[in-house]
Amino acid sequence: MGIPEAGPDARARPGAGPLLNLHAILPRSRANGPGARVVIWFQGCTLGCPGCFNPDTHAAEPRLLLPAAAVVARVVAASCNVEGISLSGGEPLQQPEGLLALLEGVRERTELSVLLFSGYTLAEIRAMPTGPRILALADVLIAGRYVRTRPPGAGLRGSANQSIHLLTGRYTLAEVEETPPAEVILHPDGSITFSGIADPGCL
């Protein structure tokens, strides 16, 4: 999954909530869940899945530092043009307090749906201290380690061993599986973003 470059850092302000370390934010995508969606890529992942689509998101050093409240504000500003947000990485569950604050803010201020990608399994997330609260705020979870030797799975699964969990009645499995597998976005400045899941040999 190609990712746009991040903008300048922003430091936390008093009362702004936990600080999130993000890789990038894409205001509008159609290849990361049903309908048009804001995509937020987290920075940092220690799972180390060989062949991961997003290796640039693995390092834990600060990249785009934003208070959770500031990210919520960006989502709110885009909410009239999208139907949901998708959270990817990196590994969102490795920033649990920030992720929880982000989801709580989005739920309080919008009617947007939430799709969460994680390399952890559903059982692993449920066992985390904040896991049940995070799951209660999501509509769809794409879960499990990426396995390079397995073929891509339908419905946003990078490899077929990963699982789709419909956590609410917001979407059907068919709606998730109908998501386009990839997209190429040409920005006004001439830069190009590839997003989604594709055969590495085609990139």
C-alpha positions in Angstrom: 0.0 0.0 0.0 1.6 3.2 -1.1 1.4 6.1 1.3 1.6 9.9 0.8 4.4 11.8 2.4 3.6 13.3 5.8 3.5 17.0 6.6 5.4 18.9 9.3 5.3 17.8 12.9 2.9 19.3 15.4 3.5 19.0 19.2 0.9 18.3 21.7 -1.0 21.1 23.4 -2.4 21.0 27.0 -5.7 19.2 26.9 -5.3 17.9 23.4 -5.0 14.3 24.5 -2.4 11.6 23.7 0.1 12.3 21.0 -0.2 10.1 17.9 2.8 9.2 15.8 1.4 8.9 12.3 2.9 8.1 9.0 0.4 10.0 6.9 -3.2 11.0 6.4 -5.0 10.6 3.1 -8.2 12.8 3.0 -10.1 10.6 0.5 -9.7 7.0 -0.6 -11.9 4.4 -2.2 -9.5 1.4 -1.8 -9.4 1.2 2.0 -12.9 0.2 2.8 -16.5 0.7 1.7 -17.2 4.1 0.1 -15.0 7.1 0.3 -12.8 7.2 3.4 -10.2 9.2 5.3 -7.2 6.9 5.7 -4.8 7.3 8.7 -1.6 5.4 8.7 0.1 4.9 12.1 3.9 5.0 12.4 5.6 2.1 14.1 5.2 -1.7 14.1 7.3 -4.4 15.7 5.4 -7.4 14.2 7.9 -7.7 11.4 5.8 -9.6 8.8 8.1 -10.5 5.9 7.1 -8.8 2.7 4.8 -6.2 4.4 3.2 -3.8 2.0 4.1 -0.8 4.2 7.8 -1.2 5.3 8.3 2.5 5.7 5.8 2.6 8.5 7.7 0.1 10.7 10.3 2.3 12.4 9.1 3.8 15.7 11.0 7.1 15.4 8.7 10.2 15.4 7.4 11.1 12.0 4.1 13.1 12.0 3.3 13.9 15.7 -0.2 15.1 16.2 -2.5 15.3 19.3 -5.4 13.0 19.0 -7.7 16.0 19.2 -6.0 17.5 16.1 -6.5 14.3 14.1 -10.1 14.2 15.1 -10.5 17.8 13.9 -9.1 16.8 10.5 -11.5 13.9 10.3 -14.4 16.2 11.2 -13.4 18.7 8.6 -13.5 15.9 5.9 -16.6 14.2 7.2 -19.0 15.8 4.7 -17.1 14.1 1.8 -16.6 10.6 3.2 -18.6 7.9 4.9 -15.8 6.6 7.2 -12.3 6.4 8.3 -9.8 3.5 7.9 -6.9 3.1 10.3 -3.8 1.2 9.1 -0.1 1.3 9.6 2.3 0.5 11.0 0.3 -1.0 13.8 -2.5 1.1 15.3 -2.8 -1.2 18.4 0.8 -0.4 19.4 -0.4 3.2 20.2 -3.5 2.1 22.2 -4.1 5.2 24.3 -3.9 7.5 21.3 -6.0 5.1 19.1 -8.6 5.0 21.8 -8.7 8.8 22.1 -9.0 9.2 18.3 -11.9 6.7 18.1 -13.7 8.2 21.0 -13.4 11.7 19.4 -14.6 10.5 16.0 -17.6 8.7 17.5 -18.5 11.7 19.6 -18.3 14.2 16.8 -19.3 12.3 13.6 -21.5 9.5 12.3 -18.6 8.1 10.3 -17.9 4.3 10.2 -14.6 2.9 11.4 -12.5 0.2 9.7 -9.4 -1.0 11.6 -6.5 -2.9 10.1 -4.3 -4.8 12.6 -1.7 -7.5 12.4 -3.0 -8.8 15.7 -5.7 -11.4 15.8 -9.1 -10.7 17.4 -8.2 -12.8 20.4 -4.9 -10.9 20.9 -6.7 -7.6 20.8 -9.4 -8.7 23.2 -6.6 -9.6 25.7 -5.1 -6.1 25.6 -6.0 -3.7 28.4 -7.7 -1.3 26.0 -8.6 -3.9 23.4 -12.3 -4.4 24.2 -12.9 -0.6 24.4 -11.2 -0.1 21.0 -13.2 -2.9 19.4 -16.4 -1.4 20.7 -15.7 1.7 18.7 -15.0 0.0 15.4 -17.3 -1.4 12.8 -15.0 -3.7 10.9 -11.7 -5.3 11.8 -9.3 -6.8 9.3 -7.0 -8.9 11.6 -4.0 -11.1 11.5 -0.4 -11.2 10.5 0.4 -10.7 6.8 1.9 -14.0 5.3 3.8 -13.4 2.1 3.4 -17.0 1.0 -0.4 -16.9 1.1 -2.4 -15.3 -1.8 -4.3 -12.1 -1.2 -7.7 -12.6 0.3 -11.0 -10.9 -0.7 -12.2 -8.0 1.3 -9.0 -6.0 2.0 -7.1 -8.9 3.3 -3.4 -8.7 2.2 -3.1 -12.5 2.6 -5.8 -15.1 2.8 -5.1 -16.2 6.4 -6.3 -12.8 7.7 -9.8 -12.5 8.9 -12.7 -10.0 8.5 -14.7 -9.3 11.6 -18.0 -7.4 11.3 -18.2 -5.8 14.8 -21.5 -4.0 14.2 -24.3 -4.1 11.6 -22.9 -1.2 9.7 -21.7 -3.3 6.7 -22.2 -6.7 5.2 -19.4 -9.0 4.3 -20.3 -8.4 0.6 -19.9 -4.6 1.0 -16.4 -5.0 2.5 -15.4 -7.5 -0.2 -16.6 -5.1 -3.0 -13.9 -2.5 -2.0 -11.6 -1.9 -5.0 -8.3 -3.6 -4.4 -6.1 -0.6 -5.3 -6.1 2.9 -6.5 -3.7 5.4 -8.0 -4.3 9.1 -7.0 -2.7 12.0 -8.9 -2.4 15.0 -6.7 -2.5 18.7 -8.0 1.2 19.1 -7.3 2.0 16.2 -9.7 2.8 13.6 -7.0 1.2 10.2 -7.1 -0.1 8.0 -4.3 -0.7 4.3 -4.7 -3.0 2.8 -2.1 -4.5 -0.6 -1.6 -3.4 -4.2 -2.1 -1.8 -5.4 -5.4 0.5 -8.1 -6.6 4.0 -6.7 -5.8 5.1 -7.8 -9.3 2.7 -5.2 -10.8 4.2 -2.3 -8.8 
